[in-house]
Amino acid sequence: MSDATRLVEVHEPQQCCPGGACTQEGLDALVEVHEALQRFAREHAGRVVVRRLVFPRKLEQVRDPESRQRLTGWLEAGLLPVTCIDGMVAKTGAYPTYGELLDLTGLASARP
């Protein structure tokens, strides 16, 4: 990853059922964020790396104590999903839209 490449990480809560969404509203939200993240990664290839990280079921399995503490704090505060840009929290409590991804990464002026 070059210095100019932005890292976008979306830390997501565990879904309550195996299919990933228990309601139509939940399914719609997951489809929307999936499409936004894919579009963002595709249109800004070479400038961004996008990762979706599902929250671990067992926090004790997270080996790094600092990461475990950060994840525990987010969970206890009800902040999920959490979007981080280059390791810094940029949005909490809701998934980012495509426009928000552009703004949060400073790529709004680079719209294709």
Order of alpha helices (4+ residues) and beta strands (2+ residues): beta-alpha-beta-alpha-beta-beta-alpha
